[in-house]
Amino acid sequence: MDCAVAYYRTSSQTNVDGDSVPRQRAACAAHAARAGLTIRQEFTDAAVKGADRIDARAGFQAMLAWCAEHDCRTIIVENASRFARDLIVQETGYQVLQQAGYTLVASDDPDAFTASTPTQDLIRQVLGAVAQFEKANLVAKLKAARDRKSAELGRRIEGPLKDATQVAAARRLAPGRSLRAVAEAMAEEGFRTVTGAVLSAAHVSRLLKDTRLANR
């Protein structure tokens, strides 16, 4: 049977000893049985509000660390509100998990996180617009930095500044990727040449060989 973990959340510490966790456990176990999944581990966040971000939850982060170590990619919750009551937190959290390769399932409605509703569509559009703005803002900042450096040197720099930020980005994106794939991934984050082109494989290679971050 495929591996899964169960995640429980209670809004107050007193609920841990009440019927909340047993109810959530029963619901998750029932779904696992129907779906042919084996719950290998359970994780709980006590006294965590439904509006708290997932990266601020100790139990949730411990769960992700365990899942990464044991190659377990399915997370079961009782319902969508147990994962998060705030729709923004719910949608952003789901997107983060999806991009990391996890499947998040609500036992009462397996399609809850993938369903298309007017509210969810609006949130996704807003999040997409924010991401696009952040990319454009990063590109603008990099261009301004290149312009300043060009003025200092008295010559035009035809590529992005080779600073510690770029070295860090290249090394973060490098595992499992070719130099060309790293360049494409960096372009998605705004690291491009002054003309807006994707970095060359040779440039990425130089970034990866940079020793400035070797001892950090």
FENJO-V629537 format. One record per helix or strand of 3 or more residues. SS is the DSSP state (a for helix, b for strand). FROM is the first residue (numbers start at 0). LEN is the number of residues. If there is no record, write none. Layout:
ss:SS from:FROM len:LEN
ss:SS from:FROM len:LEN
This chain:
ss:b from:1 len:8
ss:a from:12 len:5
ss:a from:19 len:16
ss:b from:36 len:9
ss:a from:53 len:3
ss:a from:57 len:13
ss:b from:73 len:4
ss:a from:79 len:4
ss:a from:86 len:13
ss:b from:102 len:4
ss:a from:117 len:36
ss:a from:163 len:11
ss:a from:178 len:10
ss:a from:200 len:9
